Amino acid sequence: MEQSSKELQLHVDGILAFSKQVEERHKFAKEKEKKLQEMEEKIKESANKAKNKIKFDVGGETFTVSKEALLREEGSYFYHMLASDQFKPDEDGE
């Protein structure tokens, strides 16, 4: 009887340890989700401030592109550039 009680306690301890790991991962996922939502809001806010047409001066040559084209690929350089506080186009979109 004592043997089965010890085995049962080992299983209970294992389940409790697993439950703790699940709770920690859930907490981590929630924190990451919150940061992503904050980043998405920041991207939307910055993108809304940008003009519909954005001009780039590349080596003295001017290129004009739509804001929608820059936001088309989530995770791209330009997508994140629009979210950053460093991107401040003037009234002409430059």
N, C-alpha and C positions, 0 to 999 in steps of 0.2 A: 504494500500500500504506500509506503514511504517513497519508493522508487517512482511510482506514477505521479505522486504529488510533486516531486522534484522535476520530473519531465514537464508536467503541466506548468510549473512556475517558470521553467526555461522558455516554454512557448509564449507564455504571457509576457515575459520580459522582452522577448524578440518582437512580439507584436507592438509593445509599447515603444520600443526603440524605432521600429519602422514608422509608427504613427508620428513620432517626433520628427523624423526625417521628412515625412510628407508635409507636415505643418511648416517646417523651415523652408522647404522648396516652394510651397504655396505662398508664403510670405514674400520670398524673393521674387516670385513671378508677379505678385500684386504690385510690388515696388517698381519692378521693371515696366509693367503695364502703365503705371501712373506716370513714370518718366516719359514713356513714349507718347502718352496722351498730351502731356505738357509740351513736348516737342512738336507734335502735330498742330496744337493750337498756336504755337509760336510761328510755325511755318505758314499757317493760314493767315495769321495776322500780318506777317511780313509780306506775304504774297499779295494780300489785298492792298497793301500800301504801294506796291510796285505798279508802274504803268502797264498797260496792255502790250505795248511794244517796248522792248529793252534794247539799247544800243551798246555794242561792245567795240572798243577800239583795240584792234589786234595788229600791232606793228604798223600803226598809222592808217590801217584800212578799217573802215567802219562797217560793222555787221549789225543788222537789225533782226531781232527774233521775237516771236510772240511769247508772252509770259506762259501761256498754256503749253507751248513746246518745251519750255524749261522745266515745267512741273510734271510733264508726262511720265518721266521715269523716277519713281520714288527711290530714294537712296542715292541718286546721282549727285555729282558735284554741284550742278546748278540748282538742283532741288534743295540741297542743304545751304547753298549760298544765299538763296532767297530767305531762308530761315534765320540766317545769322544777323547779328547786329552790325556787322561790318559792311553789309550791302545797303548802300543808301544812294539810289539813283536820284539824279536831279530831276527837275520838272520835265525835261525832254526825254527822260528814260535812260540817260547816259550814266 
